[in-house]
Amino acid sequence: MESRERFVFQRMAAQLKRETALLTGDRLMAAEARGEEAEADLCLTWYEIMDTVREIRLLYGVAG
């Protein structure tokens, strides 16, 4: 799995790409940017879930 920072960067880049697409009227670029942003958000959500699982295991002393 790639690092969390890469997905944060990917989300920021996609947001800039989407803003650029809105300014230029490029609907294809805007669609690509939305897809890239959604992918980054999904991967960041996975990291948040894994952090929560880790915290719960530590809290309740569950091996894993």
C-alpha positions, -999 to 999 in steps of 0.1 A, spaced: 0 0 0 12 34 -8 18 61 18 -9 83 33 9 114 22 8 104 -14 -30 102 -13 -32 136 5 -11 150 -23 -32 132 -49 -64 147 -35 -49 182 -35 -37 178 -71 -72 165 -81 -88 195 -65 -65 219 -84 -72 200 -116 -109 203 -110 -107 240 -104 -87 245 -136 -112 224 -155 -140 246 -142 -122 277 -153 -114 264 -187 -147 246 -192 -130 213 -199 -156 188 -188 -135 157 -195 -107 170 -172 -132 178 -145 -145 143 -147 -110 129 -144 -103 151 -115 -135 140 -97 -124 103 -102 -89 110 -89 -102 128 -59 -127 100 -51 -99 74 -54 -77 94 -30 -106 99 -5 -113 62 -6 -77 53 2 -75 79 30 -107 64 44 -90 30 45 -62 45 65 -87 60 89 -104 27 94 -71 9 100 -61 36 126 -94 31 144 -90 -7 143 -55 -3 158 -69 20 186 -97 -4 194 -73 -33 196 -50 -14 219 -79 -2 241 -93 -37 246 -61 -56 245 -70 -77 215 -41 -93 196 -40 -87 159 
